[in-house]
Amino acid sequence: MELVWLLDYFRSHPEIGSRLGLRLVDIEMIELRQLGKWQPPAVPVTERELATASAAWQAYRAPTPEACFALLGQDLSALPLLRPALRELLEELPSSVTGLGATEMRFLELIARGYQRTNALFHLRSLRGTRIFGEFEHGYLLDALAHGPTPAVAGLDEELRTLERENFRDRVHAYHRSRLSLTDFGKAIVAHKEDFSRHNPIDRWWGGTHLTNDRLWRWDSMLVKP
């Protein structure tokens, strides 16, 4: 989504956009000072890439997820990684069954398997299997799971209730002190017997969509309207 945001911007600046090129670079290559034999080909950015990116960015900014879902049925081959990225984004909408997005649900499943430390939840991406959020966004998701009226997670450091979100240093220490477990409610969610959103307030943004309890767009392999 960062890429489509940039390409959407450059579409309004053709004098720059005409000189752009894209390289598909593996994450292991990013830290190399010189790519050497791994030099991937540069693909010129044409109006096709710019138009696809602009459509995706405008869809993500829309007040409902409908435009993003509609994009899945369109030709997105100009940006080969866009379709899986859109699907992963849609999977972060609350589930029709559990009321949680993919990352939140994966947190509960990992805790149920005995992963008590936040480091595993936040940083072991191959274990977690989701890629949408960064470290501190993971923390905010975990805060909501543990500190709502009906918590699904126990053991999250209590200081996180009062720490400012901008206080990254102290928040990191608080996450490291935490030893997580599931509440009975959390176990019921993992068993698909409870819906988190029916017992806790929902107030967050998914792109340009404001998700609240009475306006909760959901995902169940298809988009489900409130």
N, C-alpha and C positions, 0 to 999 in steps of 0.2 A: 504493500500500500504506500510505502514511502516512495517507491519508484513511480507509481502511477501519479502520485501527488506532484512529483518533480516534472514528469513528462507533461502533465496537464498545465503546469506553470509555463514550461518552455513552449507549449503550443501557442501561447500568446506572445512569444518572442521569437519569431521565425528566423531572425538573423542569427540567433544562437542555436535554435533547434536544428537548423540545417547542417550544423557542424558536429552534432552529437553522434556517438556510437555506443552500442551496448555490448558488453562481454558477459558471458555466463561463467562466473567464477565460483569454484568450490570454496567453502568456508576455510579449509585448510590452506588455501592459496592466498588468502587475504593478508596474512602476516608476513609473507615473503616480500623482501624489498625489491627483488626482481623476479619476474615470473619464469624467465629462462625458457626451458623446453616446454613448460606448461602454458606457454603463451596461447590463450584462446583467441579465436578470430573475433574481430570487431564487426558487429552488424550495424549498418547505417540505420539511423532512426528516420523513418519516413512518416508521411501523413497517416499511414495505416496504424503504426505503433502509437502515434500521438492521439489519434481519434479513439483508439481502444482504451488507452489510459484515461483520457478525459471522460469517456462514458463511465468507466469504473469509478473514478473519483467523484463524479457528480452523483452516481448511484449511492455510494457510501455516505455521502453527506445528506442524502434525502431524509425526510422526517419519518420514513418507514423503511424496513428492509426489503420491500417488494421489488424495488428496482435492482438491487443486488441479486436477488433470487432470479429475476427475469434474465439477467446477464448469463446465467448458467446455460440457458437455451440458445445463446448466440455464439457466433464465431469469434473466439478469443485467441485464435492461433497466432496473432501478431505478438502476443506476450504469452509464451507457453506456460509460465508458472502462475498466471493469473487465475485460471479456473480452480486449481487446488487451493490457492490462497483464499478465494472467495468462499469455497466450501468450508474451509477451516474456520473462517470468520463466522459463517452462519451457524456452525456447530457450537459456537460460544453463546448463542441465544439460549434462554432457558428451555430445558427439555419439557415436553408435554407431560412426562411422567414424574420427573423428580424436581422440576423447577430450577435446575442448575445447568450451567453451561458445561462444555466438555472439560475444561481445565478444572473447574470446581469439583465436578464429579470424579475426575481422576485423582484429585487430592484426597477425597474421602476413601476411594478404593485403595490408594497406597497406604494411608493411615491404617485402614482395616487389615492390611497385610503386615503391619508392624513397623512401618517407616515412621518413626517418632520425631525425626529432626527435620527442620524446615529446609536444610541444605539439600536434601534429596528431592524434596518437592519442587524447590525453586530451580535447581541447577542441573539435575540429571534429566536432560531433555529426552534422551532416548528411552529412559524408563517411563517418564511422564507421558510422552507421545503427543504432546500438544506444543505449538510453537508461537502462539499469537502474542502472549504477554511477556513483558520484561520482569526483572527481579522484583521491583517495588510494586508493580501492578499485581504480581502474584501475592505479595504481602497484603495488599488491600482486599483481594478476594478472600484470603484466609481470615483476615480480620472480620469480614462479614459473616463467614461461616461459624466463627467462634464467639462473637460478641453480640449477636442478635438476641431478641427476646427468647427464642427457642434455639439454642446453639446446637449445631451438628458436630462441633469439635470442642474438646476440652484440652486444657493444658497450654493454651497460648498465653504468653506472658501478659499479665494484667496491666503492665505499664503502657502497653500499646493502646489501651483505651484512651489515654490522655495525651500521648505524644503527638506533636504536630507532624503532619505528613512530610514536611520539609526537613524534619530532624532525622536525616538519613543515618547518621552515625549511631544515635541511640536506638533507632528502630532496628538496625542490623544486630546490635547486641541483644536486644529483647527477643528477636526471632531466634538467635542462637541459644538463648537460655530456655526456650520453650521445649516441652516434651509432650507431644501430641497424642491424643487418643480420641476415639469416637464416643459420643454420647449415645444413649439408646435411640434418640431421634436420628442421629447420624447413621446408625446401623440400619434403621428402618428405611432411610433414603437409599442406602447402598443396596438394600433388598428390593428396591422399587415399590415400597409400601407406603411411603410418605412423599409429600411435595413440600420442599423447603419454602416456596413462595407463599404458601397458605398459612404459614406460622411466623413469617418474618417480613419486614418491610423491604421492598425492592425499589431502589432509586439510583440508577446508573445510566450511562450512555453507551450505546452501541452505534458507533459512527454518529450520524445525525439523529438517531432514534433515541428518544428518552424512554427508558423502560421503567415503568412503575407497576405496582400491583394491579391497578385497574386498567393499565394499558400495556399488558405483557405479551409482546410478540414471542412466539415459541418456535422451536425447531424439533421436528420428528421425521427426519429424512425429507421433509417438505416443510414449507413455511406455514405456520398456523397463526391466524389472525387472533387478536384479543377477543 
